[in-house]
Amino acid sequence: MTPEQIKTADKMKSVKAACVNAPAGSKKDAAMKHYHAAEKAHTAKNDAETNKELDAATHALA
């Protein structure tokens, strides 16, 4: 894995933990929607889209 892929994988773990531990509600639902989109992009090896969705998930929780 390249350093960028490792960074993205670490970011996924961090955002997933934030989403899972968030209190139930519309913010968590929106964040999980973005996280699932990030998982799909990550599976497709699209780091740019993965990071975009992870950022959106983080923003949804704010």
Backbone as JSON Lines, residues from 0, in Angstrom:
{"i":0,"aa":"M","n":[0.84,-1.19,0.0],"ca":[0.0,0.0,0.0],"c":[0.88,1.25,0.0]}
{"i":1,"aa":"T","n":[0.44,2.24,-0.71],"ca":[1.16,3.51,-0.75],"c":[0.87,4.29,0.53]}
{"i":2,"aa":"P","n":[1.71,5.26,0.83],"ca":[1.44,6.08,2.04],"c":[0.06,6.75,1.99]}
{"i":3,"aa":"E","n":[-0.37,7.17,0.82],"ca":[-1.7,7.8,0.7],"c":[-2.8,6.8,1.02]}
{"i":4,"aa":"Q","n":[-2.65,5.56,0.57],"ca":[-3.66,4.52,0.86],"c":[-3.69,4.2,2.35]}
{"i":5,"aa":"I","n":[-2.53,4.18,2.98],"ca":[-2.47,3.92,4.42],"c":[-3.15,5.05,5.18]}
{"i":6,"aa":"K","n":[-2.89,6.29,4.76],"ca":[-3.52,7.46,5.38],"c":[-5.04,7.38,5.24]}
{"i":7,"aa":"T","n":[-5.51,7.0,4.06],"ca":[-6.95,6.88,3.81],"c":[-7.55,5.78,4.68]}
{"i":8,"aa":"A","n":[-6.86,4.65,4.78],"ca":[-7.36,3.53,5.6],"c":[-7.45,3.94,7.07]}
{"i":9,"aa":"D","n":[-6.45,4.67,7.55],"ca":[-6.49,5.15,8.94],"c":[-7.63,6.13,9.15]}
{"i":10,"aa":"K","n":[-7.85,6.99,8.16],"ca":[-8.93,7.97,8.25],"c":[-10.28,7.25,8.28]}
{"i":11,"aa":"M","n":[-10.4,6.17,7.51],"ca":[-11.65,5.4,7.51],"c":[-11.93,4.83,8.9]}
{"i":12,"aa":"K","n":[-10.9,4.28,9.54],"ca":[-11.08,3.73,10.88],"c":[-11.53,4.8,11.86]}
{"i":13,"aa":"S","n":[-10.91,5.96,11.77],"ca":[-11.22,7.07,12.67],"c":[-12.65,7.56,12.47]}
{"i":14,"aa":"V","n":[-13.04,7.75,11.22],"ca":[-14.39,8.26,10.93],"c":[-15.44,7.21,11.29]}
{"i":15,"aa":"K","n":[-15.14,5.93,11.05],"ca":[-16.1,4.88,11.42],"c":[-16.34,4.89,12.91]}
{"i":16,"aa":"A","n":[-15.28,5.01,13.69],"ca":[-15.42,5.05,15.15],"c":[-16.26,6.25,15.57]}
{"i":17,"aa":"A","n":[-16.03,7.4,14.94],"ca":[-16.82,8.59,15.28],"c":[-18.29,8.39,14.93]}
{"i":18,"aa":"C","n":[-18.54,7.76,13.79],"ca":[-19.93,7.53,13.37],"c":[-20.63,6.54,14.3]}
{"i":19,"aa":"V","n":[-19.96,5.46,14.62],"ca":[-20.56,4.42,15.46],"c":[-20.84,4.95,16.86]}
{"i":20,"aa":"N","n":[-19.94,5.78,17.38],"ca":[-20.09,6.28,18.75],"c":[-20.95,7.53,18.87]}
{"i":21,"aa":"A","n":[-21.39,8.07,17.74],"ca":[-22.23,9.27,17.77],"c":[-23.62,8.91,18.32]}
{"i":22,"aa":"P","n":[-24.25,9.87,18.98],"ca":[-25.61,9.61,19.48],"c":[-26.58,9.47,18.31]}
{"i":23,"aa":"A","n":[-27.59,8.64,18.51],"ca":[-28.58,8.4,17.46],"c":[-29.26,9.71,17.06]}
{"i":24,"aa":"G","n":[-29.57,9.8,15.79],"ca":[-30.25,11.0,15.32],"c":[-29.93,11.27,13.86]}
{"i":25,"aa":"S","n":[-30.4,12.4,13.38],"ca":[-30.24,12.72,11.96],"c":[-28.78,12.94,11.57]}
{"i":26,"aa":"K","n":[-27.98,13.49,12.5],"ca":[-26.56,13.7,12.19],"c":[-25.84,12.37,12.0]}
{"i":27,"aa":"K","n":[-26.14,11.41,12.87],"ca":[-25.51,10.09,12.75],"c":[-25.97,9.41,11.46]}
{"i":28,"aa":"D","n":[-27.26,9.52,11.14],"ca":[-27.78,8.91,9.91],"c":[-27.08,9.47,8.68]}
{"i":29,"aa":"A","n":[-26.92,10.79,8.63],"ca":[-26.26,11.43,7.5],"c":[-24.8,11.02,7.43]}
{"i":30,"aa":"A","n":[-24.13,10.96,8.57],"ca":[-22.73,10.57,8.61],"c":[-22.54,9.13,8.15]}
{"i":31,"aa":"M","n":[-23.42,8.25,8.58],"ca":[-23.32,6.84,8.17],"c":[-23.57,6.69,6.67]}
{"i":32,"aa":"K","n":[-24.46,7.49,6.12],"ca":[-24.71,7.46,4.68],"c":[-23.42,7.8,3.92]}
{"i":33,"aa":"H","n":[-22.74,8.85,4.38],"ca":[-21.48,9.24,3.74],"c":[-20.39,8.19,3.97]}
{"i":34,"aa":"Y","n":[-20.38,7.6,5.16],"ca":[-19.38,6.58,5.45],"c":[-19.55,5.37,4.54]}
{"i":35,"aa":"H","n":[-20.8,4.95,4.33],"ca":[-21.04,3.81,3.44],"c":[-20.63,4.13,2.0]}
{"i":36,"aa":"A","n":[-20.85,5.36,1.58],"ca":[-20.4,5.78,0.25],"c":[-18.87,5.76,0.18]}
{"i":37,"aa":"A","n":[-18.23,6.12,1.28],"ca":[-16.77,6.08,1.33],"c":[-16.26,4.64,1.25]}
{"i":38,"aa":"E","n":[-16.97,3.72,1.91],"ca":[-16.58,2.31,1.82],"c":[-16.65,1.81,0.38]}
{"i":39,"aa":"K","n":[-17.7,2.18,-0.33],"ca":[-17.85,1.77,-1.73],"c":[-16.72,2.36,-2.58]}
{"i":40,"aa":"A","n":[-16.4,3.62,-2.37],"ca":[-15.32,4.27,-3.12],"c":[-13.98,3.63,-2.78]}
{"i":41,"aa":"H","n":[-13.79,3.26,-1.52],"ca":[-12.54,2.63,-1.09],"c":[-12.39,1.26,-1.74]}
{"i":42,"aa":"T","n":[-13.49,0.53,-1.82],"ca":[-13.48,-0.78,-2.47],"c":[-13.11,-0.64,-3.95]}
{"i":43,"aa":"A","n":[-13.56,0.45,-4.55],"ca":[-13.27,0.72,-5.96],"c":[-11.88,1.36,-6.14]}
{"i":44,"aa":"K","n":[-11.14,1.49,-5.03],"ca":[-9.79,2.08,-5.04],"c":[-9.77,3.53,-5.55]}
{"i":45,"aa":"N","n":[-10.82,4.27,-5.21],"ca":[-10.93,5.67,-5.58],"c":[-10.67,6.51,-4.33]}
{"i":46,"aa":"D","n":[-9.39,6.81,-4.08],"ca":[-9.02,7.52,-2.86],"c":[-9.61,8.93,-2.79]}
{"i":47,"aa":"A","n":[-9.69,9.62,-3.91],"ca":[-10.22,10.98,-3.91],"c":[-11.69,10.98,-3.46]}
{"i":48,"aa":"E","n":[-12.47,10.09,-4.0],"ca":[-13.9,10.01,-3.64],"c":[-14.04,9.52,-2.19]}
{"i":49,"aa":"T","n":[-13.19,8.59,-1.79],"ca":[-13.23,8.08,-0.41],"c":[-13.01,9.23,0.57]}
{"i":50,"aa":"N","n":[-11.96,10.01,0.33],"ca":[-11.66,11.12,1.24],"c":[-12.75,12.18,1.22]}
{"i":51,"aa":"K","n":[-13.35,12.43,0.06],"ca":[-14.45,13.39,-0.04],"c":[-15.62,12.95,0.84]}
{"i":52,"aa":"E","n":[-15.98,11.67,0.76],"ca":[-17.09,11.15,1.55],"c":[-16.75,11.1,3.04]}
{"i":53,"aa":"L","n":[-15.5,10.78,3.37],"ca":[-15.11,10.78,4.79],"c":[-15.18,12.19,5.37]}
{"i":54,"aa":"D","n":[-14.75,13.17,4.59],"ca":[-14.85,14.57,5.04],"c":[-16.31,14.97,5.23]}
{"i":55,"aa":"A","n":[-17.18,14.52,4.32],"ca":[-18.6,14.83,4.43],"c":[-19.2,14.18,5.67]}
{"i":56,"aa":"A","n":[-18.77,12.96,5.97],"ca":[-19.25,12.26,7.17],"c":[-18.82,13.01,8.43]}
{"i":57,"aa":"T","n":[-17.59,13.44,8.45],"ca":[-17.08,14.19,9.6],"c":[-17.86,15.51,9.76]}
{"i":58,"aa":"H","n":[-18.1,16.17,8.65],"ca":[-18.84,17.43,8.67],"c":[-20.29,17.21,9.16]}
{"i":59,"aa":"A","n":[-20.89,16.1,8.76],"ca":[-22.27,15.8,9.16],"c":[-22.38,15.63,10.68]}
{"i":60,"aa":"L","n":[-21.32,15.16,11.29],"ca":[-21.35,14.94,12.75],"c":[-21.09,16.23,13.53]}
{"i":61,"aa":"A","n":[-20.56,17.23,12.86],"ca":[-20.2,18.49,13.55],"c":[-21.43,19.28,13.94]}
